[in-house]
Amino acid sequence: MMTFERQTYFARIGFQAKAVPTLETLQRIHLLHTCSIPFENLDVLLGRTIRLELDNVFEKLVVAGRGGYCYEQNALLRAALEDIGFEVEDLAARVLITQPPEMPPRTHRLLLVTINQQRYLADVGFGGKTLTSPLRLETDVEQPTAHGVYRLTHLESDYLLSIKQPDGWMPLYRFDLQPQYFSDFQVANHYVSTWPESYFRHHLMVCLHKTDGTTLTLSDRQFSGEQREEIGDERATYQLLQEKFGLRLDHGQQGISVAEFTAICPK
């Protein structure tokens, strides 16, 4: 059974500084994680069971060189931060970026990190709009990061996270500070990965931030990076996942063959 191994994780994200529970450490790990481990939902499209136990997450995202989505990404980040000595809590959010007509369920996992009595929002699992730096849990202030300007506001009894766009603020998700448990994420993960109408089951989504402030995204066949382009076929998309996003697809258990990918690649 593979448990969390600090140095293996550090090698995966390229972290070389001294690991102490300070804001500087949190900021550096947060950035490097999002610039090294892609957000991706390939296993959901393949119909594979998404296992959230730490040994499964560590093997997939670190050892096998794959990526994952919020339940996996933030589970790994939590394990790393706790191993260093940070105080970390799990939270859950209702996703608003798609402007749902009704109140959505709590299907997004995020973290609350406390350093010297100051609380920070940490989240490495929200795809193209994910944070690359922790945010102070303070409302009504603009908080710039390398990949966008964010703001927390109050929405009824919740916090609302938004990102600044050319035409105004885009709501991302709302959350409260009610602690979440592993069982909460097991239920939400099962719902998101198996519900027939889940967006994750019908669209390929891959994202990787770069330390220079740019972001690479793949939405079905639409690739956005140095330029926006439509990828021609399944084999070209398969190559793109490896060359641009750094996904390893050759692992014995966690890998994906060309034939498997061709079967689930959006046409």
C-alpha beads as a LAMMPS data file, in Angstrom:
LAMMPS data file: protein, C-alpha beads

267 atoms
266 bonds

1 atom types
1 bond types

-500.0 500.0 xlo xhi
-500.0 500.0 ylo yhi
-500.0 500.0 zlo zhi

Masses

1 110.0

Atoms # bond

1 1 1 0.000 0.000 0.000
2 1 1 1.375 3.404 -1.035
3 1 1 1.008 6.082 1.623
4 1 1 2.059 9.731 1.384
5 1 1 5.792 10.197 0.756
6 1 1 6.918 13.782 1.135
7 1 1 10.019 13.704 -1.042
8 1 1 8.272 11.861 -3.861
9 1 1 5.527 14.486 -3.866
10 1 1 8.088 17.299 -3.755
11 1 1 9.891 15.757 -6.740
12 1 1 6.574 15.565 -8.628
13 1 1 5.886 19.292 -8.194
14 1 1 9.494 20.523 -8.199
15 1 1 9.507 21.888 -4.641
16 1 1 13.074 22.281 -3.345
17 1 1 12.794 24.716 -0.434
18 1 1 12.718 23.933 3.268
19 1 1 9.303 22.584 4.225
20 1 1 8.034 24.574 7.200
21 1 1 4.410 25.556 7.953
22 1 1 4.637 29.186 6.831
23 1 1 2.639 31.259 4.368
24 1 1 5.594 31.307 1.980
25 1 1 5.696 27.503 1.933
26 1 1 1.946 27.287 1.375
27 1 1 2.115 29.775 -1.489
28 1 1 4.996 27.991 -3.197
29 1 1 3.507 24.498 -2.904
30 1 1 0.095 25.756 -4.040
31 1 1 1.580 27.283 -7.193
32 1 1 3.861 24.374 -8.044
33 1 1 1.093 21.816 -7.519
34 1 1 -1.221 23.531 -10.022
35 1 1 1.667 23.927 -12.478
36 1 1 2.715 20.262 -12.265
37 1 1 -0.343 18.051 -11.702
38 1 1 -3.062 18.614 -14.315
39 1 1 -6.747 18.836 -13.587
40 1 1 -8.350 16.075 -15.671
41 1 1 -11.424 13.842 -15.740
42 1 1 -10.256 11.017 -18.007
43 1 1 -11.092 8.262 -15.529
44 1 1 -14.668 9.513 -15.210
45 1 1 -15.078 9.347 -18.989
46 1 1 -13.578 5.847 -18.967
47 1 1 -16.083 4.706 -16.356
48 1 1 -13.344 3.879 -13.853
49 1 1 -14.088 4.096 -10.141
50 1 1 -12.505 7.201 -8.616
51 1 1 -10.943 6.054 -5.338
52 1 1 -10.364 8.769 -2.753
53 1 1 -8.260 6.860 -0.234
54 1 1 -4.887 8.553 0.078
55 1 1 -2.881 5.582 -1.162
56 1 1 -4.965 5.487 -4.362
57 1 1 -4.713 9.242 -4.885
58 1 1 -0.963 9.266 -4.266
59 1 1 -0.295 6.395 -6.642
60 1 1 -2.369 7.971 -9.432
61 1 1 -1.348 11.648 -9.209
62 1 1 2.227 11.287 -7.996
63 1 1 3.658 7.866 -8.836
64 1 1 1.782 7.283 -12.105
65 1 1 2.088 10.870 -13.316
66 1 1 -1.617 11.364 -13.893
67 1 1 -3.934 14.204 -12.831
68 1 1 -7.368 14.270 -11.280
69 1 1 -10.230 16.457 -10.148
70 1 1 -11.048 18.280 -6.915
71 1 1 -11.611 15.278 -4.632
72 1 1 -8.241 13.849 -5.598
73 1 1 -6.259 17.070 -6.031
74 1 1 -7.225 18.602 -2.712
75 1 1 -6.881 15.274 -0.899
76 1 1 -3.256 15.184 -2.048
77 1 1 -2.643 18.810 -1.129
78 1 1 -4.168 18.260 2.302
79 1 1 -1.917 15.267 2.931
80 1 1 1.138 17.288 1.933
81 1 1 0.229 20.276 4.099
82 1 1 -0.577 18.145 7.139
83 1 1 2.680 16.242 6.698
84 1 1 4.533 19.569 6.873
85 1 1 2.613 20.637 9.963
86 1 1 -0.147 22.931 8.688
87 1 1 -3.593 23.087 10.290
88 1 1 -6.020 22.052 7.527
89 1 1 -9.785 21.516 7.307
90 1 1 -11.937 20.182 4.466
91 1 1 -14.776 22.334 3.137
92 1 1 -17.356 21.872 0.365
93 1 1 -18.762 24.349 -2.128
94 1 1 -21.731 24.757 -4.461
95 1 1 -20.481 25.412 -7.999
96 1 1 -21.984 28.496 -9.662
97 1 1 -19.716 29.014 -12.675
98 1 1 -22.264 27.374 -15.003
99 1 1 -25.066 29.630 -13.673
100 1 1 -27.341 26.784 -12.576
101 1 1 -31.061 27.682 -12.521
102 1 1 -31.498 26.130 -9.069
103 1 1 -29.303 25.821 -5.995
104 1 1 -26.710 23.125 -6.809
105 1 1 -25.460 20.533 -4.300
106 1 1 -22.098 20.737 -2.546
107 1 1 -19.943 18.965 -5.120
108 1 1 -16.617 20.788 -4.869
109 1 1 -13.860 20.038 -2.363
110 1 1 -11.628 22.839 -1.057
111 1 1 -9.401 23.465 1.946
112 1 1 -9.162 25.925 4.819
113 1 1 -5.630 26.434 6.130
114 1 1 -4.888 28.334 9.343
115 1 1 -1.486 29.969 9.884
116 1 1 -0.922 32.046 13.035
117 1 1 -4.694 32.507 13.461
118 1 1 -5.083 33.807 9.881
119 1 1 -7.289 31.597 7.715
120 1 1 -6.608 30.958 4.027
121 1 1 -8.621 29.348 1.263
122 1 1 -6.574 26.751 -0.635
123 1 1 -7.893 24.977 -3.720
124 1 1 -5.913 23.213 -6.457
125 1 1 -8.848 21.394 -8.064
126 1 1 -11.182 23.791 -9.887
127 1 1 -9.993 23.396 -13.461
128 1 1 -9.263 26.435 -15.591
129 1 1 -10.290 28.923 -12.907
130 1 1 -8.598 27.192 -9.996
131 1 1 -6.511 29.185 -7.569
132 1 1 -2.759 29.066 -7.980
133 1 1 -2.219 30.872 -4.686
134 1 1 -4.088 30.683 -1.374
135 1 1 -6.472 33.532 -0.570
136 1 1 -6.942 35.206 2.787
137 1 1 -10.395 34.487 4.162
138 1 1 -11.284 38.171 3.986
139 1 1 -14.235 39.668 2.149
140 1 1 -14.555 42.630 -0.206
141 1 1 -10.873 42.903 -1.098
142 1 1 -9.293 42.120 -4.448
143 1 1 -6.602 39.452 -4.132
144 1 1 -4.281 39.210 -7.145
145 1 1 -2.565 35.939 -8.051
146 1 1 -0.296 34.932 -10.919
147 1 1 -3.331 33.653 -12.826
148 1 1 -6.091 36.117 -12.015
149 1 1 -7.631 38.469 -9.488
150 1 1 -10.068 36.921 -7.027
151 1 1 -12.499 38.265 -4.455
152 1 1 -14.476 36.813 -1.586
153 1 1 -17.821 38.378 -0.691
154 1 1 -20.654 37.420 1.612
155 1 1 -23.684 35.788 0.000
156 1 1 -26.368 35.334 2.627
157 1 1 -24.622 33.185 5.252
158 1 1 -22.025 31.863 2.786
159 1 1 -18.821 33.073 1.199
160 1 1 -18.843 33.655 -2.562
161 1 1 -15.632 33.264 -4.564
162 1 1 -15.435 35.250 -7.820
163 1 1 -12.757 35.913 -10.426
164 1 1 -12.310 39.251 -12.175
165 1 1 -13.121 39.248 -15.887
166 1 1 -12.988 42.069 -18.478
167 1 1 -16.753 42.562 -18.137
168 1 1 -16.994 42.193 -14.357
169 1 1 -16.840 39.541 -11.649
170 1 1 -17.600 35.908 -12.512
171 1 1 -19.021 33.849 -9.608
172 1 1 -17.208 30.527 -9.191
173 1 1 -18.665 28.889 -6.100
174 1 1 -20.217 29.522 -2.697
175 1 1 -19.265 27.778 0.537
176 1 1 -19.532 27.950 4.298
177 1 1 -17.128 26.842 7.021
178 1 1 -18.926 23.640 7.989
179 1 1 -16.203 20.951 8.256
180 1 1 -16.568 18.070 5.814
181 1 1 -15.650 14.433 6.299
182 1 1 -14.315 11.680 4.058
183 1 1 -17.789 10.181 3.824
184 1 1 -19.173 13.489 2.503
185 1 1 -16.706 13.403 -0.373
186 1 1 -17.341 9.721 -1.051
187 1 1 -21.009 10.511 -1.640
188 1 1 -20.331 13.632 -3.722
189 1 1 -17.629 11.884 -5.753
190 1 1 -19.961 8.993 -6.560
191 1 1 -22.657 11.432 -7.652
192 1 1 -20.379 13.541 -9.855
193 1 1 -18.620 10.588 -11.471
194 1 1 -21.636 8.322 -12.099
195 1 1 -24.784 10.476 -12.410
196 1 1 -25.835 10.168 -16.081
197 1 1 -26.310 13.934 -16.493
198 1 1 -23.029 14.903 -14.840
199 1 1 -20.995 17.311 -16.976
200 1 1 -17.873 15.327 -16.094
201 1 1 -19.266 12.266 -17.858
202 1 1 -19.797 13.970 -21.197
203 1 1 -16.917 16.414 -21.665
204 1 1 -13.155 16.080 -21.659
205 1 1 -11.620 18.680 -19.344
206 1 1 -7.891 19.144 -18.805
207 1 1 -6.066 22.134 -17.345
208 1 1 -2.496 22.928 -16.377
209 1 1 -1.229 26.289 -15.181
210 1 1 2.252 27.518 -16.035
211 1 1 4.572 29.425 -13.715
212 1 1 4.805 32.264 -16.257
213 1 1 1.150 33.128 -15.624
214 1 1 -0.357 31.350 -18.625
215 1 1 -2.851 28.480 -18.556
216 1 1 -3.297 25.497 -20.863
217 1 1 -6.802 24.085 -21.206
218 1 1 -8.421 21.344 -23.246
219 1 1 -12.208 21.322 -23.450
220 1 1 -13.284 18.397 -25.635
221 1 1 -11.270 19.166 -28.809
222 1 1 -10.692 22.875 -28.110
223 1 1 -7.137 23.504 -26.961
224 1 1 -6.214 26.886 -25.544
225 1 1 -2.625 27.774 -24.776
226 1 1 -0.228 29.711 -26.899
227 1 1 -3.198 29.960 -29.249
228 1 1 -6.731 28.584 -29.491
229 1 1 -7.169 25.677 -31.875
230 1 1 -9.327 22.642 -32.531
231 1 1 -7.494 19.334 -32.382
232 1 1 -8.126 17.206 -35.455
233 1 1 -8.443 13.622 -34.252
234 1 1 -8.175 11.248 -31.312
235 1 1 -4.506 10.382 -31.813
236 1 1 -3.529 14.040 -31.992
237 1 1 -5.478 14.704 -28.791
238 1 1 -3.811 11.708 -27.127
239 1 1 -0.390 13.108 -28.033
240 1 1 -1.386 16.572 -26.830
241 1 1 -2.236 15.220 -23.375
242 1 1 1.305 13.927 -23.049
243 1 1 3.273 16.672 -24.781
244 1 1 1.466 19.792 -23.529
245 1 1 -0.025 18.651 -20.218
246 1 1 2.705 16.206 -19.214
247 1 1 0.285 13.378 -18.524
248 1 1 1.857 9.956 -18.298
249 1 1 -0.457 7.468 -19.978
250 1 1 1.810 4.413 -19.930
251 1 1 1.463 3.320 -16.296
252 1 1 0.528 -0.331 -15.817
253 1 1 -2.596 0.343 -13.752
254 1 1 -3.297 4.052 -14.103
255 1 1 -2.373 4.402 -17.773
256 1 1 -4.692 4.809 -20.749
257 1 1 -4.139 3.147 -24.111
258 1 1 -4.769 4.824 -27.448
259 1 1 -7.710 2.485 -28.020
260 1 1 -9.255 3.328 -24.635
261 1 1 -8.859 7.041 -25.244
262 1 1 -10.245 6.837 -28.771
263 1 1 -13.403 5.227 -27.402
264 1 1 -14.132 8.136 -25.024
265 1 1 -12.621 11.103 -26.883
266 1 1 -15.333 13.618 -27.838
267 1 1 -15.988 13.610 -31.586

Bonds

1 1 1 2
2 1 2 3
3 1 3 4
4 1 4 5
5 1 5 6
6 1 6 7
7 1 7 8
8 1 8 9
9 1 9 10
10 1 10 11
11 1 11 12
12 1 12 13
13 1 13 14
14 1 14 15
15 1 15 16
16 1 16 17
17 1 17 18
18 1 18 19
19 1 19 20
20 1 20 21
21 1 21 22
22 1 22 23
23 1 23 24
24 1 24 25
25 1 25 26
26 1 26 27
27 1 27 28
28 1 28 29
29 1 29 30
30 1 30 31
31 1 31 32
32 1 32 33
33 1 33 34
34 1 34 35
35 1 35 36
36 1 36 37
37 1 37 38
38 1 38 39
39 1 39 40
40 1 40 41
41 1 41 42
42 1 42 43
43 1 43 44
44 1 44 45
45 1 45 46
46 1 46 47
47 1 47 48
48 1 48 49
49 1 49 50
50 1 50 51
51 1 51 52
52 1 52 53
53 1 53 54
54 1 54 55
55 1 55 56
56 1 56 57
57 1 57 58
58 1 58 59
59 1 59 60
60 1 60 61
61 1 61 62
62 1 62 63
63 1 63 64
64 1 64 65
65 1 65 66
66 1 66 67
67 1 67 68
68 1 68 69
69 1 69 70
70 1 70 71
71 1 71 72
72 1 72 73
73 1 73 74
74 1 74 75
75 1 75 76
76 1 76 77
77 1 77 78
78 1 78 79
79 1 79 80
80 1 80 81
81 1 81 82
82 1 82 83
83 1 83 84
84 1 84 85
85 1 85 86
86 1 86 87
87 1 87 88
88 1 88 89
89 1 89 90
90 1 90 91
91 1 91 92
92 1 92 93
93 1 93 94
94 1 94 95
95 1 95 96
96 1 96 97
97 1 97 98
98 1 98 99
99 1 99 100
100 1 100 101
101 1 101 102
102 1 102 103
103 1 103 104
104 1 104 105
105 1 105 106
106 1 106 107
107 1 107 108
108 1 108 109
109 1 109 110
110 1 110 111
111 1 111 112
112 1 112 113
113 1 113 114
114 1 114 115
115 1 115 116
116 1 116 117
117 1 117 118
118 1 118 119
119 1 119 120
120 1 120 121
121 1 121 122
122 1 122 123
123 1 123 124
124 1 124 125
125 1 125 126
126 1 126 127
127 1 127 128
128 1 128 129
129 1 129 130
130 1 130 131
131 1 131 132
132 1 132 133
133 1 133 134
134 1 134 135
135 1 135 136
136 1 136 137
137 1 137 138
138 1 138 139
139 1 139 140
140 1 140 141
141 1 141 142
142 1 142 143
143 1 143 144
144 1 144 145
145 1 145 146
146 1 146 147
147 1 147 148
148 1 148 149
149 1 149 150
150 1 150 151
151 1 151 152
152 1 152 153
153 1 153 154
154 1 154 155
155 1 155 156
156 1 156 157
157 1 157 158
158 1 158 159
159 1 159 160
160 1 160 161
161 1 161 162
162 1 162 163
163 1 163 164
164 1 164 165
165 1 165 166
166 1 166 167
167 1 167 168
168 1 168 169
169 1 169 170
170 1 170 171
171 1 171 172
172 1 172 173
173 1 173 174
174 1 174 175
175 1 175 176
176 1 176 177
177 1 177 178
178 1 178 179
179 1 179 180
180 1 180 181
181 1 181 182
182 1 182 183
183 1 183 184
184 1 184 185
185 1 185 186
186 1 186 187
187 1 187 188
188 1 188 189
189 1 189 190
190 1 190 191
191 1 191 192
192 1 192 193
193 1 193 194
194 1 194 195
195 1 195 196
196 1 196 197
197 1 197 198
198 1 198 199
199 1 199 200
200 1 200 201
201 1 201 202
202 1 202 203
203 1 203 204
204 1 204 205
205 1 205 206
206 1 206 207
207 1 207 208
208 1 208 209
209 1 209 210
210 1 210 211
211 1 211 212
212 1 212 213
213 1 213 214
214 1 214 215
215 1 215 216
216 1 216 217
217 1 217 218
218 1 218 219
219 1 219 220
220 1 220 221
221 1 221 222
222 1 222 223
223 1 223 224
224 1 224 225
225 1 225 226
226 1 226 227
227 1 227 228
228 1 228 229
229 1 229 230
230 1 230 231
231 1 231 232
232 1 232 233
233 1 233 234
234 1 234 235
235 1 235 236
236 1 236 237
237 1 237 238
238 1 238 239
239 1 239 240
240 1 240 241
241 1 241 242
242 1 242 243
243 1 243 244
244 1 244 245
245 1 245 246
246 1 246 247
247 1 247 248
248 1 248 249
249 1 249 250
250 1 250 251
251 1 251 252
252 1 252 253
253 1 253 254
254 1 254 255
255 1 255 256
256 1 256 257
257 1 257 258
258 1 258 259
259 1 259 260
260 1 260 261
261 1 261 262
262 1 262 263
263 1 263 264
264 1 264 265
265 1 265 266
266 1 266 267
